[in-house]
């Protein structure tokens, strides 16, 4: 009986060790931050392929788990986002706050949530596609 008892304990310990090691192999799901990223000199617009830094005015970006899509203007980004297949993406949208940036060189430190931004149409200032939607954090 003593010998059978030790085999039973040993089997339970091996089983517990095996389950513990199996749990170590499971990947814990890591939440990816969907924060805005800086624009770089050679970034191209996701829609039209133009080099984004060649143009003044506010830019846009859609940040998702699969990466970042950058746009040469707020209008390009919003036009892309309004397509039904793109609304299915779990992306965060960002635009430059032009109340805190210079038109010629928007500051990436002032990227704001595009869904809560205010937009002004009809400015005489030109952007990548001519007329532009100027984006602001405050009305």
Secondary structure, DSSP 4 states (H G I P E B T S, - for coil): -HHHHHHHHHHHHHHHHHHHHHHHTSPPPPPPP-------TT-B-TTT--BGGGS-S--EEEEETTEEEEESSHHHHHHHHTSHHHHTS--EEEEE-TTSS-SSS--GGGEEETTS-EEE---S-EETTEE--EEES--
